[in-house]
Amino acid sequence: MPLRSSESRYFATNDGVKLHSLHWSGAIDASAANVDRVDDNTVDAPPTILLHGGGANAHWWDHLAPAIAKDGPVFALDFRGHGDSDFPSDREVGAFNVDLEEMLNWLGREDVHLIGHSLGAAVAFDHASRHPQTRSISLIDLARGSTKGSGRRARLALALRRTYLSRAEAIERFRFLPESSQPNEELRRRIAQVSVREEPDGRFGYKFDGAWFGLPSRPRPDPGEVSCPTLLIRGGESHLLSASAGRELVEALPRGQFIEIAGAGHHVLIDQPDELLRQIARFRGSTRHAK
């Protein structure tokens, strides 16, 4: 089936939260109802699920997903309180993990490849520790051994989410947090344009709920429980994942690999997208027949 541009689909969780996702490669029939479960027969190859970081959204994968979709259907999820998903007033630890599980129930698949960045990497890691059917996980700059204060500063900046008088000003002020080490103005602006929404008071802010960043973290999973092939990717200039912490984590994984990508900070998918795609393709090729 020929590749297509992304399509938006919505589905509802058991607790009534409406979640948004983007889809590439024609894996879902366009006539499918927005909140219906996807028929198993519409997806042949194990799907790849893309999980964004805190304060980000599904569109952060727009420049990467078409290449990943050459190997099968790709779905990018907006966690609740992010992107075009619902912004519920009830906020609970572990809700993003529930969102992923609800998406897989909707797809009718558990044998998926997960690619997550930052917060999304933590969700993918936790999910794989509890669901051995997971095919593989690629963890992009999962926070471990961060430089003192760097993680706290990023969470504080997200929690203090600002709003602006106009959409144009919000787009102009949009920045990656922490700042990109290799800023690409065209990519920054493209992501900014799909990351702004009008607030109830008529001002314009970014598509995330800063209140989520005041919640405690979910307990870290036992690496020994992650049985699927795992690739941990560190930006060589990252302040949120140290090289020593990355290697230590991979040593504790039954089937782990660790790589560093030079010229990238925490936002590897922004700083070095081509090299990131190359490394994920290499990893996926080496584990293609993994069960």
C-alpha positions in Angstrom: 0.0 0.0 0.0 1.5 3.4 -0.9 2.5 5.7 1.9 0.2 8.6 2.7 0.5 11.7 4.7 -0.6 11.6 8.3 -4.3 11.3 9.2 -5.9 12.2 12.5 -8.0 9.7 14.4 -9.6 9.9 17.8 -10.6 7.2 20.3 -12.1 7.2 23.8 -10.5 5.6 26.9 -12.5 3.7 29.5 -12.5 6.7 31.7 -14.0 8.9 29.0 -10.9 10.8 27.8 -10.8 11.4 24.1 -7.3 10.8 22.7 -5.9 12.0 19.4 -3.3 10.2 17.3 -1.7 10.6 13.9 -1.3 7.7 11.5 0.9 7.0 8.5 1.0 4.4 5.7 -2.8 3.8 5.3 -2.9 1.3 8.2 -6.5 2.4 9.0 -9.3 2.5 6.6 -10.5 6.1 6.2 -14.1 5.0 6.8 -13.4 3.7 10.3 -15.4 5.5 13.0 -13.2 7.8 15.1 -13.9 5.9 18.4 -14.2 2.4 17.0 -11.6 -0.3 17.7 -9.3 -0.8 14.7 -9.9 -4.2 12.9 -6.9 -6.5 13.3 -7.0 -7.2 9.6 -6.2 -3.6 8.7 -2.7 -3.9 10.2 -0.4 -6.6 8.7 3.1 -5.7 10.1 3.5 -5.0 13.8 2.8 -1.3 14.2 5.2 1.3 15.5 3.9 3.6 18.2 5.7 7.0 18.6 5.5 8.5 22.1 6.4 12.2 22.5 8.1 13.9 25.4 6.6 16.1 28.1 5.1 19.3 26.7 5.4 18.0 23.2 2.8 16.4 20.9 2.4 13.9 18.1 3.4 16.4 15.4 7.0 16.4 16.8 7.3 13.1 14.8 6.0 14.6 11.4 9.5 14.8 9.9 10.5 11.3 11.0 7.4 9.1 10.7 7.2 8.8 6.9 10.6 7.1 6.8 9.7 4.8 9.7 6.4 3.9 8.0 8.3 2.3 5.1 8.5 -0.8 7.3 4.9 -0.8 8.5 2.1 1.3 9.9 3.1 4.1 12.3 0.9 5.8 15.0 1.9 8.8 17.0 -0.1 9.3 20.2 -1.0 12.6 21.9 -1.0 11.8 25.6 -3.9 13.3 27.6 -3.2 17.0 28.4 -1.1 17.2 25.3 -1.6 18.1 21.6 -5.2 17.5 20.4 -6.2 15.0 23.1 -8.5 16.0 25.9 -7.2 18.1 28.8 -8.9 16.4 31.8 -9.0 18.2 35.1 -8.2 15.0 37.0 -4.5 14.3 36.8 -3.1 11.0 38.1 0.3 9.4 38.2 0.5 6.7 35.5 -2.2 8.2 33.3 0.1 8.3 30.3 0.8 4.6 30.7 -3.0 4.0 30.6 -3.2 6.1 27.4 -0.7 3.8 25.7 -2.5 0.7 26.9 -5.9 2.1 25.7 -4.4 2.8 22.3 -3.2 -0.8 22.0 -6.6 -2.1 23.0 -8.1 0.2 20.3 -5.6 -1.2 17.7 -6.2 -4.8 18.9 -2.4 -5.3 19.0 0.2 -5.9 21.7 3.1 -7.0 19.5 4.2 -3.4 18.7 7.4 -1.5 18.4 7.7 1.5 20.7 9.8 4.6 20.1 9.7 7.2 22.8 11.4 10.4 23.6 12.1 11.6 27.2 8.7 11.2 28.9 7.6 8.9 26.1 10.7 6.8 26.6 9.8 6.4 30.3 6.3 5.3 29.3 7.6 2.8 26.7 10.2 1.4 29.2 7.5 0.9 31.8 5.1 -0.7 29.3 7.7 -3.2 28.0 8.5 -4.3 31.6 4.9 -5.3 32.1 4.0 -6.5 28.6 6.4 -9.2 27.2 4.6 -9.2 23.8 6.3 -5.9 23.0 8.5 -6.4 19.9 11.1 -3.7 20.7 11.6 -0.4 22.3 13.8 2.5 21.2 14.4 5.0 24.1 15.5 8.4 23.0 17.3 10.3 25.9 15.5 8.6 28.7 16.4 10.8 31.7 18.9 9.1 34.0 21.9 10.6 35.8 21.0 14.2 34.8 23.3 17.2 35.5 22.3 18.7 38.8 19.2 20.8 38.5 18.7 20.4 34.7 15.7 18.2 35.0 14.1 20.4 37.7 14.6 23.5 35.5 13.0 21.9 32.5 9.9 20.7 34.6 9.6 24.2 36.2 9.7 25.9 32.8 7.0 23.6 31.5 4.8 24.0 34.6 5.0 27.8 34.2 3.5 27.6 30.7 3.1 31.1 29.3 0.4 32.5 27.0 0.6 35.3 24.4 -1.6 37.9 22.9 -1.5 36.5 19.4 -0.9 33.2 17.6 2.0 34.8 15.7 3.7 35.8 18.9 3.3 32.3 20.4 4.8 30.8 17.3 7.7 33.2 17.4 8.4 32.6 21.1 8.2 28.8 20.8 11.4 27.1 22.1 12.4 23.5 22.7 12.9 22.8 26.5 15.7 22.2 27.2 17.0 24.3 24.3 18.0 22.4 21.1 21.8 22.2 20.8 21.5 22.3 17.0 18.6 24.7 16.3 16.9 24.3 12.9 14.7 27.3 12.4 12.5 25.7 9.7 11.8 22.7 11.9 11.2 24.8 15.0 8.6 26.9 13.1 6.9 23.9 11.6 6.5 22.3 15.0 5.5 25.6 16.6 2.7 26.1 14.1 1.0 22.9 15.1 1.7 23.4 18.9 -0.3 26.5 19.6 -3.9 26.7 20.6 -6.3 29.5 21.6 -7.1 29.6 25.3 -10.6 30.3 26.8 -9.5 33.9 27.6 -8.6 34.6 23.9 -4.8 34.4 24.5 -2.6 31.8 22.8 -0.6 29.1 24.5 1.1 25.8 23.7 -0.8 22.5 23.5 0.1 21.0 26.9 -1.2 21.2 30.4 1.7 22.4 32.7 0.0 21.0 35.8 1.1 17.5 34.8 4.7 18.4 35.6 4.0 18.9 39.3 3.1 15.3 39.8 5.6 12.7 41.2 7.1 10.3 38.8 5.9 6.7 38.5 8.3 4.2 40.2 11.0 3.0 37.8 10.6 -0.5 36.4 13.0 -3.3 36.9 15.3 -3.4 33.8 15.5 -7.2 34.2 11.7 -7.4 33.4 12.2 -5.9 29.9 12.6 -8.9 27.8 12.4 -7.3 24.3 15.3 -5.9 22.3 16.0 -2.3 23.7 17.9 0.5 22.1 18.9 3.4 24.4 19.9 6.5 22.4 21.7 9.3 24.2 22.3 12.8 22.7 26.1 13.3 23.1 25.5 16.7 24.6 22.5 15.7 26.8 22.3 17.0 30.3 19.4 14.7 31.2 21.0 11.3 30.4 24.6 10.8 31.3 26.8 8.4 29.4 27.6 6.4 32.6 23.9 6.1 33.6 23.0 5.0 30.1 25.7 2.3 30.0 24.7 1.1 33.5 21.1 0.8 32.5 21.8 -1.1 29.3 24.0 -3.6 31.3 21.0 -4.4 33.4 18.8 -5.1 30.4 18.6 -8.7 29.0 18.8 -7.4 25.4 20.0 -3.9 25.5 22.1 -1.7 23.2 23.5 1.8 23.9 24.5 4.4 21.4 25.4 8.1 21.6 24.7 10.5 18.7 27.2 13.3 18.4 26.0 16.9 17.9 22.7 16.3 19.7 21.4 17.3 23.1 18.3 16.0 24.8 16.1 16.5 21.7 17.9 14.1 19.4 14.9 13.9 17.1 15.3 17.7 16.5 19.1 18.0 16.6 20.1 15.0 14.5 17.0 13.5 12.8 18.8 11.7 9.9 21.3 10.0 12.2 18.5 9.0 14.6 16.6 7.4 11.7 19.7 5.6 10.6 20.3 4.2 14.1 16.7 3.1 14.6 16.7 1.4 11.2 19.9 -0.4 12.0 18.5 -1.6 15.3 15.2 -2.6 13.9 17.0 -4.5 11.1 19.0 -6.4 13.6 15.9 -7.4 15.6 13.5 -7.9 12.7 12.8 -11.6 13.7 12.8 -11.1 17.4 9.8 -12.4 19.2 
